[in-house]
Amino acid sequence: MDLGEAWDLKEPVGSSEETLPGVVLAAGASRRFGQNKLLFPVGGHAVLYHALKEALQAPLDPVILVLGYECEKALQALEELKDSPKLRVLKNPQWGQGRAESLKCGLAAVPKHSAGAVVLLGDMPLMTKELIARVVEAFLGSRKLCFPIYQGSPGRPVALPKELFGEFEKLSGDASGIKILTQYWESAVKIELAPHEEPTQWDIDTPEDLAQILRAS
């Protein structure tokens, strides 16, 4: 069963001046973790479920979910969210070539009229719709690159203006784009995190990372 049969790939509801498209990256094989970390249960749902739910509840429209590895299992874990009119699901056939390919796949699906897009990671289950909304608001007020600052570096989510998409389309393999973000550090809108927001930046690369998230959940 392909993705078209699994879920109707809905057209965008139609973004307004108060929303931006979102791109949720969730295609990798979790090689460092040893199993599919995105499907690991946290608080009764898969890691990816939490990240996607917050994106769907934030001022993002459409929310473009990029899947790859074990995509059918991911669809099953996200069953409760499938009816969201904002959700669009893509399968990246090149997911095995690295996360840069999934980012490019997601950015290519952003509606042409959009001023930019907000990029999120599927392995950050403590992300909140409130932080996403702050990033969206900062972008809509500036039309500049926007991101939170975490431990002195660019955090997530990242709002990318359309004119920077070409920079990220040059990436390959597992390049994350951090070098591009730091290149534009001075001109970017940087959002300070409150202490209680720091867990939003915790991602999962190792079982130790997951244990930290489970303790905080």
Order of alpha helices (4+ residues) and beta strands (2+ residues): alpha-beta-beta-beta-alpha-beta-alpha-beta-alpha-beta-alpha-beta-beta-beta-alpha-alpha-beta-alpha
